[in-house]
Amino acid sequence: MQRAMSKTGESILLFRHSQREIAVWKENKNIFYCPVCEERVIIRSGERVVPHFSHLPQTACLFSGGEGAYHARGKLQLFQWLTRFNMRADLEVYFPEISQSADIFICIGQKKIAVEFQCSRISRKEILSRIQGYKSIGIESMWILGAKYLKRKGACTFQTNHFLDTFIHSSPQKDYPQLFFYDPFLSEMAVLHHLHPLQTSKLFAKQFIYPLHKLHFKHLFHKEKNPGKFPEVWLKEVQRLRIKVEGAYGSVYQLRRWLYSKGYLFQHLPSICFIPIPYYAAVPVPFYKWQTELYVTWLADLKAGERTDIGRVKKILYSFYGKGTFDFSNALSYYLQLIQRAGYIDIQSSSILRTKKEIICYSSLEQAAQGDQSFFYPFFTEKKAKYEHDSPLFRYTK
Ligand SMILES: [Zn+2]
């Protein structure tokens, strides 16, 4: 840690002092105290480490864990960067009322934000409890992850996991989630925009990289132009899913068996079973699974012009997952809007919809591939002017 109290009660930030000064303190065995537990701390410095305060080995202080050189270095760089803008920034601020310590604490006008540079993997429970802790005292939190968690798989695809997922779902902008990564050795910030879940371990995103010295804090949250690559990546995903062969325990395998018992083939399902749902509306169930279940138990039996109570559609979903497990409201309303725009249904009121045409399965894999092409390309590339205020998906124009 960088902060400690001197014998006279002064708050010292170590990096603000010269190496000479620090050497003298060490030589004179000056005494410093941890601002959290008030135990004695000592100065550590050397060629390979940023000078910092450290607890004695037998301490019981919750904030005594070694933070590692990577974290220490990044935290300091991020702090120095944040002090350049028109806001108040403090390093290592302890909030006794919630027993939490923020790496960096900033105030912009009335807004208070804890900035955490997270370089170790912690549980979802812990992340959520820390976010909630800050919230309870009126502080937003923003998490910047160590660059080692940024794993690129393709031009617009990245590896993901529960750890990253938790941060996406707790993103400061609910309808525009982002991920932030910082590399203290390159002094670069990477930001992922336009996040869409693809598979449980893969997501679609557009990556932007900024050298820290050229980046303005506010710019981090700007909505970037949509990447034109999405339809291409998406079609490939759907194709991969249709022909995927899975062992007896995979979710696709089980869905296949269920479909087979109902007289359907997974690879021939209509394109509306594979509609992308962006993170902010998504549920933790594979998108194709619940969309297929809806199709088979509802849409497939409808004739053109038939009406359905939207409440019934929700009930169908909850018959698969149980009420109270996942909240399908956002995912479902997003989905219904999209299939309305694709011309399959008419949403007539908040509770009633009407099918416009029968939705039938493809009869071969080739037909499905062609069908997906002609379904998804116009689906993503509708004219901007016409749909400007509509669903975010339609903003995917080149
Ligand atoms: Zn302490």
Residues whose N, C-alpha, C, O or C-beta is under 5 A from the ligand:
A	BS01	ZN	C34 V36 C37 E38 C61
